[in-house]
Amino acid sequence: MNGYVWHPTPEFTEHGNIAAFCRAHGIDGGYRALQARSAADPAWFWERAAVDIGIVWHTPPTRVCDDTAGIAATRWFPGGHTNLVDSCLHRHLRQGRGLAPVLRWEREDGTKGVLTYEEVAARSAQVAGGLRALGVVVGDRVAGYLPPGPEAFVLLFACARIGAVLVPLFSGFGAEAVAVRLADADARVLVTAEATTRHGRRHDMRSVARAALRKTTCVTHLVVAREDSGPSSGPFEGGDHDARSEAGRPEAGRPGTLAQRGPEAGRPGAAARVGPEAGRSSAAAHVGAEAVRPGAPARASTPSPAGGAPRGEPGVAQGPATISWQRLVEAEPVDTVSLPADAPFLLLHTSGTTGRPKGAIHTHGGFPVQVGSETRYNLDLRPHDVAFWVTDPGWIMFPLVAVGASLAGASVVAYEGAIDQPDATRLWRLLDDHEVTVFGSSPSLSRMLMAREQEQPAAPTRLRLLASTGEPWTEEAWRWYFADLGGTRCPVINICGGTEVGGSLLASAPTLPQSPCGFSGPCLGVDAVIEDDQGRQPPEGQAGELVVRQAWPGMTQGLWRAGERFTRTYFGRRPGRWSHGDLVSRSGEEWFVHGRLDDVIKVAGKRLGPAEVEDAAVGDPAVAEVAAVGVPHPVKGEALWCFAVPAAGRLLGAREAERIRARVADALGPAFRPSRVVAVPELPRTRNGKVMRRLIRSLVTGEAPGDVSTLVNPAGLDAIRAALKDQ
C-alpha cells in the first residue's frame, strides 16, 4: 500500500473544482486541509458548498443544520424552501445553456438519442402535469420500474417538480420484489416499460408489473412506455427546438420574484408555493404511516379502494387503470412547486440480511447538496463533461449521477442493455461514440472484462477520470482498470457509501496521489473515523468499523415507516454515532475498505476482510474471481472457505484447489489457509456488482438467506448448492 502509481496533474491541482474552492475560501494545503476544516465545522463547509454547487433557494434557510435533537434527528437547511428541478434544470436555462445536452441514451439494439436541458425541463413539466391529472399531489409516491433511459431520467424530474416522491425499482426485479416495495411505499402510480432487452433476450416488464399489482392494492394507475417509442414521438428525441411552444417552457410568462441566495439564485422557474408547511416541516414527520400533504391541490377525483376508476362510475372493472407514457407526455405542463428543504424527493429501498427491505428517505435540500459536492469536487465534473456510470435506475448511482451531473451542467449517458453485447468491445464503442470523459463502474465489471482481454481495443482517448463503487477492489482488477481502460493517465476515484448515505462517506480526490485500491479519506464535510469494538482508533494497518460522528446532508432522514429500525440499525451499537458497517483501515494518509462487517472472517480469534483473501486467490491463473466466507467451526470459531469461478478455458480440480490454498497461506499466513476451495460457475451478485457473500454462507450453514430480491442471477445459488454436494 501507498506505492503511488498515479500523481495529479495541473488539470486537477490548478484548474479543477477543488482548487477553485480552496482559492475562493483561503484554504492553504489543498484537499486534505479542506477536508479537515470541513469535518471540524461541517456547517461552514456545507453553506459555502451549496452556493458553489448552484443550489437555488426560493426562501433561504435560517441556518445550515439543526442537530439539537441529536445526530439521528438532524435537520438540514431548516426554514429553506427549494425544488431540485430549479437547481438542476431551470438555472441552466436562465444562463443560456438550454440547448446543451443533458442526457445521451442508447439501447442494446443501437437505438440512441440526445436530450437537451430545455427538452428535459419542458418534458418533465408535461409528465408532471400528466401525473397530477392522475391525482398525484405533494407527498404521493410514484414508483418507477424502468430500464436506464429517457423515461427514467424524465420521470425523476417530473416527480420532483410537483413534490411527488420517486420510488425507484430495479429493472431486473420479479413480481414479488416489485410488489413488496410498492406496498411498503404505498405507491399511487407505477410507471414501467413494455419490455427491456439484455444479451438479446426480451424481458417483459409489463407482465411483471401486472403480476406485482395483483399482489397489492395501493396503485391506482399503471403507466406503460411503449417498447419501440423511444422517449416519445416527435421532437422529444432531439432537435426541432423551434417547434416548441412557449407553454412547454418551464419559465414562460410567469411573473413574480422569490427570495434569493448565492450567485446562482434567481427566479426559480416560477416555483409555485404550496405553503410553508407543505411536504411536512421536519424530517421526522416524513417517517410515518402516511405522508401528510397540507397545502396541496385537491384531487380531481377519489380513486376506488381497489385502485380502479373514480368512485361514482358504476360498471367499470376494479383494479389499476392502464395508460400510456405518451398520455403523460402530451399533458399540459405544470409549474414547479416550492417545498421545504426536508421534503422527501426519493424513497429508495436497500436490502437487509433479514426482514423486509429498508426504505431510505432523501430530500430536496440534503440530497442535491450531498451529491453535488461529490460530483463537483471528487469527480471534478464540469459543464463540458460527459459522465457514464454503469448502473440501473433502481440503484442509488442513477439518481446520484443524474442530479449531480445536471447540477454541474454536464451530460449523462444512460445505456439500456448488457455492456458486453454483442462482445466486450461494446463498452469501448459507447465510451468513444458518446465522447465520455468520466466513467464509473464496479470492480466486478473490470474482473469480467479482464477475462476477455483478447476483445479489448486501445484505451479510450477522451477519458479524463475513472470512478468505482459497489465493492472492494482486488489489486489486479484495479491495475487493469487503471491501465487498460484509463491508459494510466486517469485517476481512479473510489467512492464508498450506500443507499442510506445518499452518496458517499469515503472517496478519492483527483488532487492527491493514488495507490491501488486506496481512498483519500472521508468526503468533504463528513466527520468519519475508524473505531474498534471498544470505540478506540485502531493502529495503522489494523481494520475497524467506519463510524461517522456528525450528520451530513445526504444521510437518510429515516427509514420509511420504521423509525425504531432506523435508530437500532445505525445508532444502536454506538449511541450518538453512525455505525456504517464497513471494515476499513488506514495506511499513511490513505484509507482502504476491506468489505462489510457482515462478511468479516474470524479464524481462531484473528479477523480479516474477504478482499484480502480474494486478492491473494485471484492471482492464480486458473481463477477468474473468488468469494471468501467464514463458515462455523467447532474449534476455530470460523473456518475460511473460498468459492472460486474458473478462468475461461480452465478447470479447478483438486490440484488447483491445493495451489490456491497455498497462495492464500503464503500471502496472509498459515492461520488463514483456506479449509476448502469450492469451484462454482458464478457468484451471486446484484446488478451494481456487489457479491452477496452472506448468501453463499447461508447455503453452507442452512440459515435462512434473507432478502434475495436484488440478485441479478438467482439461479447461481442453485449452482453453488449443487457444487457443495458434488465436491
Disulfide bonds with the S-S distance in Angstrom:
none
